[in-house]
Each structure stands twice: as structure tokens, then as C-alpha cells.
Amino acid sequence: MSRRADGDRLTYAGAGVDISAGEEAVGRIRAHVRSTFRPGVVGDVGGFGGLFAPDWQAYRDPLLVSSTDGVGTKSVVARLAGRRSTIGIDCVAMSVDDIAAQGAEPLFFLDYVSVGELVPAEVEELVAGVAEGCRQAGCALLGGEMSEHPGVMAPGEFDLVGFAVGVVERARVLPQGVRPGDRVVGLASPGLRCNGYSLARAALLDRAGRRLDEPAWPGAAHSLADELLRPSVIYAPTLVRLAREVEVHAFAHVTGGGIPGNLARVLPAGCDAVVRRGTWEVPRVFAEVQRAGDVADDEMARVFNLGLGMLAVVAAGDARGAVDAAVAAGHEAWVVGEVVDGGGRVHLGP
């Protein structure tokens, strides 16, 4: 049997996967991960799984709540702009705000980074953003995974997903108690968060031919890349605070489906919600997308959050208190509507 020369032997690196680069990336992210540790974390970076010991004695009847999500095609904008430092915040926001919308406090988060070619500095940039998101949310980055996919993804391409786990008392799981007369309070989202980017890119970059390095709109002091990569607000700590200070009946995280699609998810039978345009400030980016793509009003409302990233349904007497608490936590907030008799629909209008 003939033997191949050493130079002909196939290696993993030759097939496109660099184990050494992966080891370097792990070394680079250790400090970022450790910076998120909170009480309950057991062990250190590098185990086969993350360990967490909740303080069960602090709860009477606890439930774990979990959610998973990703950054979608916002990653395309980050790649085109060569900027990966904040998109990890978006990844954390999508999951921790989902579980916080059910009344839960986020405990820990895990991420999954897939790349076409593993460049340690780029992976560090991504995970540093995830760590920043976890610090903002008050949860630990308990673990994660990175994988190199040559032949599936091109060099420079990446995807970022993750999932969060939180805890809530069974008796305090939301939604509960939504009724006619409740008020809807909206918390501001200054940008697109992670939703509608395929439509936004098609309108602004493809149809209008805009460049990411040009002003976001005429007279803007920041670039289109700055606008489209504006990191998602993380609402979770504010939601925990709101639920303690006022009578909250529901939270609705406004993601895909917009205000009508997501607020409808928390309405019980016999209730509609009326949300009035003009009661909050809509960021200009939405008008720019609509104009560039000639997008219909109902399509805009179905795809984008229109400047409200989170909605709180509260008792009528607590509406002002909810706004004040949100403002004190650093968010712009407004009373934007109310719950009325109906059949589970959301009416978005004047």
C-alpha cells in the first residue's frame, strides 16, 4: 500500500477549521464572561456546561422561564459596516426581555456564535457585546459555543443567537388580570431593535441605494450605519422594577408582528386594546424606511415597533406611576392607549 507524503495529508485546518484560532478566541473572551458573574454562578469558564445555583429560599413557588432568539439580518448590516461591538447587546435583549415580559428576573444567558472563518479578534468583539448586554440585564453569561462553518458561511459572515433563563413566582406570572379600563404604557425604542431588517435593508440600501457611511438622513450628525446598528434597549431590569411598584397586568415585548401582533398576545377573551398614534414620539428612521420603500402604513405597523419596544398594561390608577417609574429608570414613556371591551384585537389608529 502506498503512503501519502506528509504534505498531502488532510488536516482540519486544511478543511477550513482552525482549532488554534478557537482556543485563542476562548482565551480572549474569558475576562468578558467573568465580568457578568452574579451570585448563583458556580465554577468558572471552560466547563462542559454552565452551573447556576438559584436562591430557592427567596421564593415560595418558583418557576423557571426560558426564551431563545437571535439578531436576524441585523448581522448583515454589522458585517457590511465592519462593526460587531454592539450587536451582542441586541442578542441578549431579545431573550431577556421576552422572559421579563412574563414577570421573570433573568438569571443567566448562553450564546452561540457561528462564523465562516474564525478570527479571534472578531469573536471577542461579538462576545464583548454579549457580556455588556448581560451586565445591563443583570444576568450572568454562563456559557456558550463558537463554531466555524467553512463552505456553509463565507469568511466575514456570522450569526449570533442565544437563550436566557429566569425565575418568577408562580403567582406573579404575567399576563394576569388584564381588564377593560386598564391603560397601555409604551416604553421608547430609539431604533429598530432587531426586527424588520430585511425590509429596512431592501428599502434603504437596495432600492434607495443609500451607503452606510452617509448621514442617516439629510442634516443628521450620525451615519446610516450608526442608526441601523443602534443597540437594542434592554428593558428587563425596568420591568422587574415596574412589577414591584405598580399593578402590572401584562407586558408585551414588541418584536416581529409590531404593536398589534404582540399586544394581542396578552389580551384575554372579551378585551380589545386601543393604541393611539400621536401619543408618543416615532423615531425618524421609520419614516426614512417607509419613504425609501414606499411601504404602506399597515405594513409598517405589522413589521416594526414604530418606536415602542415594550408595552405595559397597568391598572388605570397606576398609569402615571408606571410612566414615572420608567422615566426614573432612564426610559422615555407615555400612556398610549387603553383596554376596552372586544374580542382580542388591537386597534392602532389616531
Buried (B, 14 or more C-beta within 10 A) or exposed (E): EEEEEEEEEEEEEEEBBBEEBBEBBBEBBEEBBBBBBBEBBEEEBEEEEBEBEBEEEEBEEBBEBEBEBBBBBBBBBBBBBEBBBBBBBBBBBBBBBBBBBBBBBBBBBBBBBBBBBBBBEBBBBBBBBBBBBBBBBBBBBBBBEBBBBBEEBEEEBBBBBBBBBBBBBEEBEBBEEBBBEBBBBBBBBBBBBBBBBEBBBBBBBEEEEBEBEEBBBEEBEEBBBBBBBBBBBBBBBBBBBBBEBBBBBBBBBBBBBBBBBBBBBBBBEEBBBBBBBEBBEBBEBBEBBBEBBEBEEEBBBBBBBBBBBBBBBBBBEBBBBBBEBBBEBEBBBBBBBBBEEBEEEBEBEE
